[in-house]
Amino acid sequence: MEVYSKVQKRADIMARHRVDATVRPRPLAFQSERTCQPAPGAWEVSVVFSDAQRTRACAMRLQAHRGRWRVVAMELG
């Protein structure tokens, strides 16, 4: 639930700063992606991406759970 609440908080912030609700998101360009497997059934992923105005990074830890991948930690900067 921690990851869900972080995503929801980010969506709320974006909605408050949106001036015009009809504005479409800008296309993203991905600069780099990195992955590592620190343990069986777990992956850590980092991505750096940008749009026309800024560059951001996202890091996630995914774990196998009941035949699916679950994001158990996420940071967006």
C-alpha positions in Angstrom: 0.0 0.0 0.0 2.9 2.3 0.5 3.7 2.4 -3.2 0.0 3.0 -4.1 -0.2 5.9 -1.7 3.0 7.4 -3.2 1.5 7.2 -6.7 -1.8 8.7 -5.5 0.0 11.5 -3.8 2.0 12.3 -7.0 -1.2 12.2 -9.0 -2.9 14.7 -6.6 0.1 17.0 -6.8 0.0 16.9 -10.6 -3.7 17.5 -10.7 -3.3 20.6 -8.5 -0.7 22.1 -10.7 -2.5 21.4 -14.0 -3.7 24.6 -15.4 -5.8 23.2 -18.2 -7.3 19.7 -17.9 -7.3 19.3 -21.7 -3.5 19.6 -21.9 -2.0 16.2 -23.0 1.2 14.8 -21.4 4.4 15.4 -23.2 6.2 12.5 -24.8 9.0 11.0 -22.8 12.5 10.1 -23.9 14.4 7.5 -21.9 18.0 8.2 -21.3 19.0 5.1 -19.3 17.6 2.0 -17.7 19.4 -0.3 -15.2 18.4 -3.5 -13.6 19.9 -5.9 -11.1 18.7 -9.0 -9.3 19.8 -8.8 -5.7 17.9 -12.0 -4.7 16.0 -14.8 -6.5 12.5 -13.4 -7.2 13.5 -9.8 -6.7 14.6 -7.1 -9.2 15.7 -3.5 -8.7 15.1 -1.2 -11.6 16.1 2.4 -12.2 15.1 4.6 -15.1 16.1 8.2 -16.1 13.7 9.9 -18.5 12.9 13.4 -19.7 10.4 15.5 -21.5 10.9 18.8 -23.2 11.2 20.6 -19.8 12.9 18.4 -17.2 14.7 15.2 -16.5 13.5 12.8 -13.8 14.5 9.4 -12.3 12.5 6.5 -10.9 13.7 3.6 -8.9 11.6 0.5 -8.1 12.0 -2.8 -6.4 9.8 -5.6 -7.8 9.2 -9.0 -6.1 7.6 -12.1 -7.4 4.3 -12.8 -5.6 1.8 -15.5 -6.6 3.0 -15.7 -10.2 3.0 -11.9 -10.7 5.4 -9.0 -10.2 4.6 -6.6 -7.4 6.2 -3.2 -6.9 7.1 -3.1 -3.2 9.1 0.1 -3.2 9.3 3.1 -5.5 11.0 6.5 -5.5 10.3 9.2 -8.0 12.5 12.2 -8.2 
